[in-house]
Amino acid sequence: MGESLSIFWDQSLYFPSLMSWQEKMMIGRILTLLAVSTVIAAANAATISECRELLRTGKYQECLDETAAAIERRSYGEDWPVLRAEAETRLGRYLQAQETINAGIGRYSWSIRLRMAAIRNSKLLGNSKRVETLLDEINQLATSAPWRYTDADDLVALGEAAIEMGADPKDVLEGFFDRARRNYESRADGHLAAGKLAIEKGDLALAASILRPAIEKFPENADMCFALATAVQTAEPEVAAQLLQRSLEINPNFVPTMQRLAERQIDAEDYETAEDTIADILTINPRSPEAHALNAVIHHLHSRHDKEAESRSRALSVSTANPQVDHLIGTRLSRKYRFREGAAYQRMALEADALYLPAKIQLAQDLLRLGEVEEGWQLADAAQKQDKYDVSLFNLMQLRGSLRKFETRRTEHFVIRMERSESAVYGQQVESLLEEAFAALSAKYGYTPADPVVVEIFHRQDDFAVRTFGLPDVAGFLGVCFGNLITANSPASMRDNPNNWRSVLWHEFCHVITLQMTGNKIPRWLSEGISVYEERIRDQRWGQHMDPGSRKRVLEGNITPVSQLSSAFLNAKSGEDLNFAYYESSMVVEYIVHEHGAEAITLILGDLNAGLTINDALDRRTQGLKELDAQFLDWFRARAEAWAKDVEFVIVREEGAPPPDLIQIAQQNPNHYAAGLAWAAELIRQDFVKEAEEKLLQLIELHPEDSSTGGARRLLAELYKQLERPQKQASVLRDHLQRSSSDLSAAMELLELQTAFEQWPQALQTGDIVLSIDPLQPRPLRQILQATQQLNAPDETQEILNSLLELDPSDGARIHFQLAEILEEKDPQAARRHTLLSLERAPRFRAAHALLLKLTASDTGESPKDEPADSQ
């Protein structure tokens, strides 16, 4: 079938000079029929247009009534049964739609559009044999009379049929949908079909590029709004939200958008609102498989398994062979980190249809996140062979190639996968940090993971994004935990925005504990809140802290109630919103610990595992949810008022007014921190260094908690650097780094100074800060090496030398020799190997020759001969 139809889009449409007289007579009859049809269509055009408008605006019953009346009057045109069947389908009357379509095909035997409508209907009703028959008929019609099917809606129908037959999606896009776009610019059909195909294949960028200009031409098309919202939902969530809202303004009964909203409400744990949205869908379409499936998801998340089974049964009442039902349930469960349950539903979807690609892809992702990598990759490979165009599968298989190059490290409790060179540099540090986290957090929460935890650290952000989200170009995440799998960005991928990788891994391992303790039933806000809180417990510089922005939010009352905190993550409109959601969540945890003890958190986690909702668990383990909301608000506000008390940060600027004079503000109000910084910077610019120093010291005393890179300490350190006062510069930087764990430039600057001062213990401490942010830079490693050598710390020296050997192989001869010297006593064989490697790089390295003779002599029991002094 696919081969025959593929010929259609390349062949000429019509060659009159080659016709026989019989063919010419046939064409004459057809043209006469078309002329009559045109007259009839003209008479009914307004009515057809009105029915399309009724369908477009969600007046499905009115559309059904009008089209049924027209068909009863024997009005001519395939549009009538097409529109009637679509209205019946949207109202959930699938059997009536089947009758309408069959009757339409009986009258318009040439109609491909009606046959495609029949295919969609047959899939809903689980009639796969009927689908095969209809595709055969479409193929025969298209190849026998291609000139008939050149209108936009026919080209789209042929393209959809070609996809069903297994044609290459790129060929379909170019041969059908792009033709419809080019030849019928005033019709939405081709644009929408092309955009939907790109979305289906995971190419959201292509979909957006097709749909953005199209929506300018068709702004009143709810389908177009929804499709573009889907294409941009990851890259531009605010635009997507506006488009979804617009689709409902156009069509208040547009079920795809209502379903999307219900899914988001479930993600935000706003189950009551989600149930209301689903009820609205069922008012429009009482048999909607998707609506009943989402009800099943909610029941599952509340451990109402009898009701879950009942809702699933209703979803499958239209057809037990519909794989979309179990796929949807499983996908939404996986979104809630219930990967085991989600995978089970995908398996049921594949039992209904073994070739259903979305279920195959989702199951592969679920298995990979569960650590069942062999079966996961087998499924992904099989899925790509089934559809080579799918972008998500292509990205996944590219990721597999990257993972094959990773090195695997194993400890008692972890399997760590890293890029080989990075593993050689700081893999041992990763092991030590993770085992420390395991010991501390397992003991604290009384839970020990049964299986080794898998940790994958990616040196390419796109690989991290594909492994984590299934898509590249997803920025803003440092790490993610799936329960027994942690994925993280390496320092190499974060050079533009350095962060402390140790705090990230500590945070993510805490998720392992809380997710596993609750069977992945913990709401996002609580899991994130505990992880950020535990960061601060491990190191006061880690995690999130009060800052001017969060203080302002708290004092202005912009706080999400505890009972609604998960929605703060989903509805965040900016990075600042998301960061505050993390911070507020951690402060709720801190408040509960402060008021009810650490055991209250452990008991809440146990309640969640037993099936209680978070609000019920909070009600049970605190003084009640209402009281918790009110008391936390008071406590949080008091903390904000006490932080940087009497310090002003906000600069008021009235709309239309010129920028405020910050220097004048600072002179009038010495407690205004932001204005004071501006004044100090101006004093430095004008070379009033003494006055600038005094102002900055006053600002540090005013607001000592400031850990920002643009704060008074960093500005004062820069001033001392310009004035060549290195001791004062170092002192200020040291104070700054007691409050900041991620300021790489400050740490490297201080390390440079301490190395020059030969302050080796302090240099070693600062070097550790550098290594916790970016262990992949040779220069600070050499400075740390000097400190370890001067402090006679052979183990630390050996670790740094191994790192330098990987990062700076050009100095390999000397590094191998130094490693050999360290290992001479405790591991002579390793020392010999490093000596030989040194000589391989520098054959005339006399000190290495001497050491090799010494090692050889110790093996034979002879004394080595004296060698000349070191000369390389």
N, C-alpha and C positions, 0 to 999 in steps of 0.2 A: 504493500500500500504506500509506504513512505517513498519508494523509488518513483512510482508513477506520479504521485502528487508533486514530487520535487521537480519534475520536468515542466510543470505548469508555469512556474514563474519565469522561465527562461524562453519559452516559445513565443512566436509571433501570434497575435490575436486573430488576424483575419487577412486572408489573401484572396480578393474577388476574382482576379484574373485566372486563378487556377480552379474555379468552381465549375462543376457540371451543371446542365440545365436543371436537373432535379434539385441540386443543392440551392440554385438560385430561386426556384419556386418555394422551397422550404423557408428560405430566408424571407421571401416576400410575405408568406403567411405569418411568420414570426413578427415581422415589422408591423403588419396589420394588427396583430394581437397587441403589440406594444403600444400602438397608437390608441387602440380602444382602452387599454389599461391606463394610459396617461390621462385620458378624459375622465375615467372613473376616479383615478387617484386625485385629480384636480378637484373633483366634486367633493371628495372626502378629506382633502388635505388638512383643512382646519380642524376637523374632528380628530384625525390622527395626531396632529400637532397638540391638540388639547389633551389627548390621552397621554402623550409623552410628558407633557407638563405636569399632569396629575401624578404620574409615576415619579418624576424628578423631585416633586415637592412632598412625596410621602403620602399622597392620598390614594392609597392602594385600592381600597374598596370602591371608590368612585371610578378609578381607572378600570377596575374589573367590570363594573356595571356598564360603563360606556362601551368597552370593547365587546362584551358579551352581546349587547344590543346590536352592535354593528355586524357581528358575525351572524346573529339571528336574521338580520335584514339581508344577508348574503352580500354585504359590502366586500368589494374585491381588494386583495392585497395581503401579502404575507405578514405585514406589520400588525394586523389585527390579532391573529393568534399568538404572534411573538409577544406583543404587549400584554395580552390577556394571561398567557402562561407565566410571564414574569411577575405580574401582580399576584396571581395565585400562589406562586412560589414564595414571594415575600410574605404572604399571609399564612404560609405553612400548609397550603392545600395542594400537596404534592401529587396526589392521585388525580385530582381534577386537572392539574397542570398537564399531567400525562395524557389525559383524554383530549384536552385542548390541542396539544402538540400533534397527537396522532391524527386528529381530525384535520388539522392544518396541513400536515404532510399529505393526507389523502386528497386534499383539494389542490395544494401547490406542490406537486410531486417533485419539482425542480429545486425546491428551497433547501439551500445548505444552512441558512440561519436557523430554520426550524429543526433541522437534524442536529445542529450543535446544541440547541436548547434541549432536544431529546436526550443527547448524551449527558448533559449536566443533570437532567432529571433522572435518567437511568442510574447514574452514579449515586445519587441521593437514595434511590430505592433499591440499590444493590443488585441491579440487573446488568452484570458484566457482559453476558452474551449479546444483549441488545446493543451495548456500546460497540462491540466488534462489528455487528451487522451494519450499524449506522455509519461507521467509519468506511466500510467497504462501499456503501452507497455514495458517500461524499466523494470518495476517490473516483468512482465511476462517473459521477456527474461532472466533476471538475476536469477530468481528462477528456471527456467526450464533447463538452461544450464550454471551453474555457472563456470564450467571449461573453458568456452570460454573467460571469462573476467578477466584475471589475469595479463595482461600487465599494465605498469604504467599508460598509458593514459586512459585505460579502468577503472582501479581502481579509478582514479580521477573523471572520468565521473560518475561512480556509486556513489561516495561520494557526488558529486554535486547534483545528483538526489535525494539521501537520504535526503539531507538538504532541498530540495524543498518539499519533502514529509513530512517534520516535524520531522525527526529523531533527536535524541539528538546529538548536535555538538561534544561532547566529544567522543561518540561512533563512529561517522563518522571519527573524527581525528585518533582514534586508529585503527578502523576497515578497513579504506580505505587509507587515506593519509599517515599515518605512515607505513602501509604495502608497499605502493608505494616507500616511502623513503628508507625503509630497503632493499627491494628486488631489487630495481633498483637505486642504488646509483649514477649511471652515467647519470640518467635522471632527468631533472629539475622539471618534472610535479608534483611529490608528495611534494617536498619541497615548491614549489610555492603555491600549493593549501592549504597546511597546514598553511603557513604564512598568506595567504590572509584570511583564515577562522578566525585565531586569531585576525587579524586586524578588520575584520567585527564585531567581538564580543567584541571589545574594549580591548583585552588583548595584549597591545603593547609590554610588556616585553616578553611574550611567543613568539610573532611574531618575535621579534628581535633575540631571542635565536635560533629560527629555521632558520632564513634567513641569519644570519651572517656567519655561516660555509658554508651554501649553496652557497653564492655568491663567496666564495673562489674557489668553484668547477665550477661555471658558471659565470665568470666575464663578459662575453659578452652577457648577457641576460638582455635586457632593462626592461622587466617586473620584474625581480628579483631586479634590482637597484631601481625601482620605489617603489616596495613593502617595501624594507628595509628602504628607505627614509621616507616612511609613518610611519613605526614603530618607527623610532628614531627622528622624526622631533621635538618633544617636548624636549626630553632629550639631543639630540645632533644636534642642528640646522645646525652647520657647516658641519657635516658629511652628513646630509640629503641634503644640497645644493650641495655638491660634487657628491652625488649619482644621483641626478636629472640631473646635468650637464653630467655625464657619460652616462646616459640613452639616452640623445640626441646625444651624440657622436656615440653611437652604432646605433641609429635609429633616424635620423634627423626629421622624420615624426611621432614620438611617441606622439600621441595625449594626453594620460593621463598626461604626464609631461607638455606638452604645456598648458593643462587646469589648472594644479596646478600653473604654472607660472602666468597665467592670473589672477587666484584667488589672488595670492600674490600681484600682481600689483594693483588690485582693493583695497585690504586691505591697500596698501601703498598710495592710492589715485593717482597713476600714471595711470590715465584713458586712456591717449593717447597711451601709450605703451601697455596697456591691450587690447585696441581695435585692435592694430596691431597684437598682439598675437592671438586674436580671429579670425582675418581675415586670418591668416596663417592656423589655424585649418580648417576654412571653405574652404580654397583652397584644402585641402586634402579631407575633407568630407563636402560638401556643405549642407548636411542635419543634421549635428551633433546637436542633441537636447541640449547637454551641452553647446556648443558654443553659440547657440541662447539664451539659458537661461542666460548665463553670459552677453550677450548684454542687455538683459532685466534688469539685475541688474544695469548695468551702467546707462541705461536710467532712471530707478527709482531714482537713487541717484542724477541725474541731473534734476529731476522733469519733464522729457519728457515722460509723461504718455501715450500719443498716440503711441510713438515709443516703449515704454515698452510693451504695449499690442500687437503690431505688432511682436516684437521679440518673445514674449511668444507664439503667434499663430504659428510662424514658428517652434519653438521648439516642439510644440505639433502636427505639421503637419504629422509627422510619425505615431503618435497615440495619440488621446486625452485621452486615458486611462493610459498613462504613468505617474505614480506618481513621478518619479525621477525629472521631470522638475520643478514642483512647489516646491518640497523639496529642490532642489539645489538653486533656487532663494531665497527661504525663509531663508535657512541656511546662505547664503552670506549676506543677509540683517541683520540677527541677529548678524553676525560678525561685522557689522557696528553699532551695538547697536540699530537697528531699530526693536526692539522685537515685537512691535505691528504689523507692516507690515509683519515681518517674520512669526509670528503666523498665520496670515491670509493665507499666502501661504501654510503653513503646513496643514491647514484645507482643502484647495483645493486639496492638494496631497492625503489626506485621503478620500476625496470624490471620487477620482479616484480609490483608493484601500484602503478600510477601514483597511486592515491588514498590510499595508506597515509600517514595524517597525521603520525604520529610521525617518520617519515623525512623528510617534507617540512619539518617544523619544525626538526629537527636539522640538515638540510642548509642551511637558511636561516641558522641560527646559525653554522655552520661557515664559510659564505661571508662573512658579515659580519665574522668574526674574521680571515679571510684577506685582508680588504680588498676583496673582490669584491662591493662594496655594491649595485651595480645589480641583479645577478641575485639576491642575497640578499634584498633588499627585495621584488622581484617574487615570489619564492617565499613570503615571509612574507605578502604581500598575498593571494596565491592561497589559502594555507592558512587565513587568517582568513575568506575568503569561503566556504570549505568548512565551517568550524566557528567560528561567531561566539561560542560559549560558552567556548572555551578561554582561560583566564586568562593563560597565558604569551604567547599570541599577542596578546591585548588589550594587555598591558603592552608588548610589543615595538612594536606600532603606535603606542601613546602615546609611546614613546621616539622613534620616527621623527619625530613632530611636534615634539618638543623639539630634535632634531638639526637639523631644517630651519631653526631659528632661530639656530643657531650660526654664528659667523664662522670662516672658514678662513684661516689664515696659512700661508705657504709659505717655507721656507728651502732651502738647498742639499740638505739631507738629511732634512727633516721636513715633514710635512703636519700642522698643528696645528689642532684644532677646539675652540673655546671659546665660551661664552656671550658675546654681543657686547660688553656693558659690561665684563665681566672682561677680555676681550681688549684693550680700550682701556686698561685700568689696568695690567696686568702682562704682557701678551702678549709685549712685547719682552724682558722678563726671562726668560720661558719659552724664547724662541728662543735667547738667549745661553747659558743654562744647558745646553740640549740640545746645541747645537753644541759647547760645551766638552766635554761628556761624550763626544760622538761622536769628537772629535779625540783625547782622552786614551785612551779605552778601545779604540778601533779600533787605534791604534798599539801599545798594550800587548799586545793579544792577537793582533795580526797578522791581523785580519779586518775587512772592510768590507762592511756590508750592501749588497746590490745595488740594492734598491728603497728609495724614501723611506719612512721609518718614520712611521706614523700615530699621533698622540697626541691623545686625546680627554679633555678635562678637564670634569667635570660639577659644576655648582653645586647639583644636587639629588642627595642620596644614593640615592634610589630609582631615578633614571635611571642612575646608575653601577651599581647592583646589577643592574638589568634588562639593561643592556648587557653586564655582566660575567658574571653568573650565570644570567640568564634569569628571575630572581625579584626582587621588591622586598624590603625589610626584611631584607637581609643586611648586618649591621653588622660592624665590626672590620677592614675592609680599607681601606688607604690608596690602593693602586694595584695593578694586575694587568697582566702582559705576556703576550701570546699568541704572540709570535714577531716579528711585524712590526706589531703593534697594541698600544699602551699605553692603558689606561684609568685615570683617576685622579680622586679627589675633589678639588674645589677648596677653597681655604681657607674659602670661604663656607659650605661644608657641614660644616666641622670646627670651628665656633666653640665647641662645648661641650668639645672635646678638641683644642686646637690642636696642629699638628705642622708640621715644617719641610718645605714642599712641594718645596724644591730637593733635599733628600736623598731624597725619595720618587721624583722623576723620575730622579735619578742611579741609584738602586737599580734602577728598572724598565728604564732603558736598558741597564744591565749585563746584564739578562736577555735583551734583544734579541741581544746579542753571543753569550752562552753558548747560548741556544736555537738560534740560526741556525747557529752553529759546529758543533753536534752534530746538526743535523737534528731538533731537538726530542727527542733521545734521552737527554738529561741527566736524572738523578733530581732530584727536587725539592730534596732537602737540599743537593746540591752547587750547584745554581743559586742557591738562597737564600743559601747560605753565601758564595759568591763575591760576590754583590751586597752583602751586609752588610759583608763584608771591604773591598770597594772603597769603600763609604761612608766607613769609618774612614780609609782611605788619603787620600781627597779632603779630609776635614775631620775632625780628631780628635774633634770633638763629635758627629758623625753616627754612625748605626748603633747597635748595642747593645754594652754594656760590662758588665764584672763589677759586680754589685751584691750587697747582703747576701743576697737570695734565691737568686741563682745560685751564690754562694759556698757557701751552706749545702748546696745540691743536690750540688755537686761534692765537697765534703768528706764528705758522707754516702754518696757513691758512686751517686747517682741520675743516672747518665749512660747514655745509650743508646749501645751499641757502634756504631762507624762503619759497620759492615756492615748495620746495621738502622736507620739514621737516618731514612729516609723514613717509617718507621712512627711516628716521634715526632710528625710533623705530623698524620698521620691519626688517631692515637689520643690526641691531646691532649684532656684533660678540662676544661681551663680556659684562660683567656687567659695565665696564668703558664706553663702547660705549653707553649703554642705559642710564646711569646716565648723560652723557654729553648731550644726546638728551633732557632729562628733563630740564637740566640747560639752554641749549641754547634756548629752547622754552620759558622758563620763562624770559630770557633776551630779547627776541623779544617782549614779552608783555610789559616788563618794558620800552623798547625803544619806543614802540608805545605810551604808556602813557606819557613818557617824552616829546616826540615830538608833539603829537597830542591830548593829554589830555585823561583822563579816559573815557570820553564819547565816544571816538573813538572805544574802545573795545565794549561798549554796542551797538553802532550802527552796528558794524561788526556782533555781535551776532544776531541782528534783521535782517540783510541782509541774513544771513545763514538760518534763519527761513523762510524767504520769498522765498527761493529756489535758491539764488545766490551761485555760487561756492566760495570757500575761496579765490581763487586768484582774482576773480572779486570783491569780497567784500573788499579785501585789496587794490586793485587798486582804488576802489571808495572812501575809507576812509583815505587813505594816499596819498602821492604824486605820486603814481604809483608803480606797483610791481617791475619794474626794479630799480627804484630809491630806493625803500625800501631795496631791496637786497644789493645794493651798499652802501647805507648810514648806514645800520645796521652793515655791515661788518666793516666799518671805526670806528663806535662808539664802537663796541664790542672790536675791536683791541686796541682802545685808553684806554678802561677800563682795558684790560689785561696788557697793558704797564704800567699803573699807579699803578696797584696792586703789592705790594711787590717790588716797584721800586728799582733797583740796587741789588736785592737779586738773587743769583744764586741757582738753585735747581738741574739742570741736571748734571749727572755724565757720562762723555763720556768714553766708553770702546770699544776699537777697537777689531774686531773679531780676536780671537786667542791669544789676549794679556792677561797677568795675571790681576787679579783684581787690580784696582787702589788703591793707598795708600791714604785713605781718610784723615788720620791725616796730611799727608804731604800737601794735597790739602788745608785743613783747615788752616794750618800754613802759606801757601803762599797766601791764599785768605780768609780773615776774613769775607767776604760777602757770602761765600758759606754755605748755611744753612744746607743742608744734611750732608756735610763733618764736619761742626761744631758740629752737634749732635753726630756724631761718635767720634769726638775728646773728647767731654765732657764725653761721656760714658766711654771712655778709661781712662780719668783722674780719674773718680770715681772708676773704677776698680783698679787703682793703688794707690788709697787713697790720691790723690791730691785734697782734697775736696775744698779748698779755690780757687784754679785755676779753678776747675770744676764749682763752683758757679759763678765765674766771667764770664766764657765763656757762661754759660746758660743765665745769665742776659743780656749779650751782644746780644745773639741770640734773646731773647724776645724783646729787643729794636729794633733789626734789622727787625724782622718779627712779630709784635704784633698781626696780624690777625690770626695767627695759632691757630686753634681749635682742632687739631688732638689729638688723644690719645697717639701718639708717639712723640709729639712735646716738645719744650723746657720747657714749663710750667709744664707739667706732669713729666718730668724728674727732674726738679728742686724740685717739691713737694716731689718726692720720695727721693731725696737727703736730704731735710730737715727732712723727717721722719726718715731716718737712723741716722741723727745727733741729733735727739730728740729736734728739734726746732719747736714745734707745732704751735706757733703763726705765724711764717713765712710760715710754711706748709699750714696753713689755708688761709693765705692771697693770696698765689699763686693759690690755688685751687679755691678760690672765683673769682679771675680774670679769670681763665680758664672757669668756669661755666657761666660767663657772655657772653661767645662766643659759648659754646656747650650746646645743649639741650638733648643729648642722652648719655652722659658719666656717666653711673650709678655708676661705682666704685668710680669715683671722687666725685660724690654727696654724696654717703654713707660715704666716708672717711671724707668729710667736716662736715657732720651732726654729726658724732661721735665726732669730735673735738669741735664743737660748743656746743654740749650737755655737754661735759666735762668742757668747759669754762663757762657754764650756760648763754650763749648768746642766750636767748630764742627767741627774734624776728628774729634774723638771722637764728636760727635753724629751725624756722617755714617756712621761705622762702626757705631754702635748702631742707627741707622736702617736700615742694611742687614740687620741681624738681624731687626728688626721686619718688613721687607718679605719676608724669607724664610719668615716664619710666617704673617702676614696682611697682604697689601698693600692691603686693601680698606677701611681705616679712615682717614677724612679727617684726624683730629687729628694723628696721628704724621706723616702726609704733609706737613701744614703746617709742622711742626717741621723735617722734613728739608728742605723748601723754603727755610726760613730759612738752614739750614747751606749749601746749595748756592749761594744768592745771596751769602752772606757770603764764601764761598770762591771766588767768581767762576767757577763751573763751569756754563757755559751749557747744555751738552748734558744734564747731570743735571737742571738746573733745568727745561728744556723737558719732559723725561720726567715729572717730578713734576707740573708744571702740567697736562699732558695727563691724568694720572690724576685730579687734583683736578677738572678740568672734567667728568669723567664721574661722579665720586662726589658732587660738591657744585655742581650747576649753578646754585644760587641765587646764587653769587658769580661767575657766568659773565662779566659785564662786565669785572671786574678781571682775571680769569684770561686772557681773550682779549687784553686790552691788554698784559699781561705777556708773553704769547707773541709778540705782534706786536713788542714791543721787542727780544726775543731774536733774532727772525728778520729784523729790519730790514736788516741788512747781508748775511746769507748767502742770504736768500730773500725779496726784496721783495714778490713776488706773494702768498706765504703770509702775510706780515706785513699786507698790505692786507686780505686776507680776514678775518684775526683782528680787525683794527681795525674793519672794518664790522660784524662779529658783536658786537663790544663795544658799538658805537654802537646796534645794533639793540636791545640789552638796556638800555642807558642812553643815550638820545639827547642828554643834556646833559653827557656826560662830556667835559670840555674837553680834558683831556690826550689823549684818543683823537682828538678833532677836530684837535688840533695835529699829532699823529703822522700822521693821514690827509693833512693839507695838506703835510706834509713828504714823505711818500711820493709824493704826486701831483706835487709840485714836482720831485722827483728824476726822475720820468718825463718831465716836460716841459722840464727844465733850468732852471726858474725858482727863485728863492729864496722860501721861505715867509715870510708875514708873521708878526710876533710875535703870540703868543696869550697870553691871561691864564694865570695859574698854575692848576694842577690844581684843579678843583672838580667833584665828581660830584653 
